[in-house]
Amino acid sequence: MTLLILISLLAIAVYTSGFAVTLWKEKQKGGALAVFFLVLSIVVLPFFTIF
């Protein structure tokens, strides 16, 4: 079960990072930084709650 959670969180983080890169390329730097912080929270928070 932990492996499934880890894989799904990784997939969400990669997809969201791609969206942040797209925003950055479209010169929307503020939105891109906000999405990067969202990705960081997606990666870090499960270690406090799930694992």
C-alpha angles and dihedrals in degrees: 000000000000090000091053091051092048093050093048092048090049091051092050091048093050093048092048091047089055089053090051091051090050090052090048092053090050089058094250095130097161093055091045092053091049091052091048089055088050090054090050090053091048089054099042107036098064089063088063097044114023105027 
